[in-house]
Amino acid sequence: MRIAIPVWEDKVSPVFDAASKLLVIDYEDGRETSRLAYHIDEEDLSWKCQRIESLAPDIIICGAVSHLFLNLLKAVDIDVIEYVSGRIEDVLEAYIRGDIYNSRFLMPGCKRHGRVCGGRKKTGRQKKNEINREDI
């Protein structure tokens, strides 16, 4: 299994689109067999996706990622676990033991099941210029 994690210092990079370093870790028979860091500083997301695809990860564990970049990665059959935060070693250990969805590794302000991250959950649509009675 090959796991890739965008890195910022010793943590999961908070914004995958802007990440310039990708850590790629290989596991065989439940143990780590190699670990290499790659520069992924391409500004164009399609070029960055091609670069990542050439590294052949089975899964990417990342923080926030744009819909465009996420869709590009999915189009080349790379699984992505998004909205993850924490120290690289802690995140890897949690993934290997099947505990990556623990709220401890969730980016602040995010909810996985509600698919909300960095904002408020919208409960309905308001027409432009419509006044909500609660706002008065």
N, C-alpha and C positions, 0 to 999 in steps of 0.2 A: 504494500500500500504506500502511496506517495501523497503526503500532506504538504500543502503550501500555505504559508501565512505571511501576509504583508507586515513588515516590521518597522516600528519607530522606537528607537532606543531599545529597551528590552521588553517592549509591549506590542500587542497587536495594534497596527496602525489604525487610528480612528477613522480615516477616510481612505478606502482602498484606491479610488480613482487617482489620488494624489501621491500614493506610495511610490517610493523609488527603490525599495529593497524588498525582495521576496525570499523568505527562508523556505527551503524545500527539504523535507525530512522523509527518508525511506524507512519503512518498517517491514521486517520479515519475521515470521513466527513470534510475533508479540514483542520484538525488541528492535531498537533503533540500529540501522546498519550504516546510514550515512546522513550527513547534514551539510548542506551547501547554501550559501547566500548568493543571490543573483541581483544584478541591477536591472530594474524595470522602469527606467526613467523616460520612456517614450511618452510624449505628450498626447498623441493621438490614441484614443482608446482602442480603436481597431488594431493598431500596431501593437499596443500593449497586450491586447488579448492574444494576438498571434505569437508574441514572445512567450507569454505564459503557456499557451497551448504547446509550444515546442518543448517545454519542460515536462510535459505529460503528467500533471498532478491528477490524482483521483478525486481529490477534494480540496477546496480552499476554505479556510476559516478566516473570516475578516470582520472588520467593523462595518461602518456604513459604506454602502456602495450605490452608485446611481443606477436607475432602472436600465439605462442604456448599456452600461458596462455589465451589469448582471445578465441582461438578455444576450449580450455577445458571448459571455462565458457559457451560459446554458446552451447556446446554439452549437458550441463545439463540445458538448457533452461533459462539461466540468461541473460537478456538484459544488454548491456554495452554501456555507453556513454563515449567515450575516448577523450583524449587530452584536458581535462578540467583543468583549474587552477583557483586559487583564494581562498579566505577565505571560510571556511566551511559554515558559516551562509549566506553569499552572494550567494554561489552556490546553497544551498538548497532553498533559497527564489526564485532564478531565475528559478530553476526547477519547483517548485510548480506553479509559475505564467506562465510557458511555454516559458521562455526566456533564457533557458540554452544554446541555440545555438548562442547567442549574441557573437560577436567577443571579447567582454570584458573578457569572460571566456575561451578563446582559449589559449592554451599553446604558449608561444613565439616561433616563427619560424614554426608554424603549419598552414596548410590550411585544412579545412574540405573537401571541394568539390574536391580538387585535390588529396586528400589522401596522402599528403606529410607532414611529420613532422620531423624536425631536419635535413633536407637535402635539396638538390636541386631537382627540378623536372627534370627528364630525358626526353629529347625530342626525342631520337632515340638511337639505339645501335651502338656502335663503336666496331669494331673488335679489339682484343688484338694487341697492337703495331701499330695500325693505327694512323697516324698523322693527326690531324685536321689542316687545313691551317691557321685557326685563331690563333693556338698555336705557329706559327712560327714568 
